[in-house]
Amino acid sequence: MSQPEDENTRPDPTLNGDPSLGGDGVRGTNDRPTIQNEPVVFVSYDPTDPTARTYSALIDAYAFFNARLFSGQLPPCLLTLQRRKQAYGYFSGRRFATRDGTAITDEIALNPSHFAERTTEKILSTLVHEMVHLEQAHFGTPSRGRYHNTEWARMMRAVGLIPSDTGEPGGKETGQRVSHFIEEGGALRARLRRLARCADEHGALRRVGE
Ligand SMILES: [Zn+2]
C-alpha cells in the first residue's frame, strides 16, 4: 500500500509561512514586515467568514477520515462544492493543476444542493465514498470511466460502507451509479455520529431555498 509521495504534489511549505521570515526579531533588531518577508498565509481561519467556516469543516473531516480509515495514506486533495451534477458527490483524479503544471491534485466534490435534505452523517458518508475512489486511484486499479468495480466495493466495505445501487441493503454493489449505506454497528457508524455532531456545532453552512 505504501507509495512514495510524489514530489510534485507535496505542498510548498512556504505557503504556510516560513517562520524564519517572520518579524520575530531573530534576524535583526528592526524586522518590520515588508512585502518581501511578510508571512504568506492563505488560510486565515476566521470563524465568522462563511467560506472559511464551510470549507474548514470539510478539510477537518477529510483529515479525520484519512487518519482513521486510511492510515493517513491518502494524499491531500482539492475539496470543492459543486451543484452542477446529479450526484451527491464525485471524485475526479488529477483534475486541478498549477499554471506551470508542477502541482497536480485530485478533486473531491460534494453537492451542497442536497445538504439541507440529508443528515450530516450521510453527507460525511458521501465524502468517505469519494475518498475510497481516491484511494483506489492511487493504490488500486479503477475501471475506466465511472464504473464502480469489485475492488472498489471491497475497499468500501473495509472502511464500513456497504455499496448498493439503491442505497439500501440488497442493492447491486458494482456498476456506473452505485451509492452505499453505512454498516450498522460498525466503527464508522460511531465515528460518523461523533463527527457529525462536531460539524453541526461548528456550523458549516448549508444551502437553503431553491
Ligand atoms: Zn462513486
Boltz pocket constraint, residues with backbone or C-beta under 6 A from the ligand:
constraints:
  - pocket:
      binder: B
      contacts: [[A, 129], [A, 133], [A, 146], [A, 148], [A, 178]]
      max_distance: 6.0
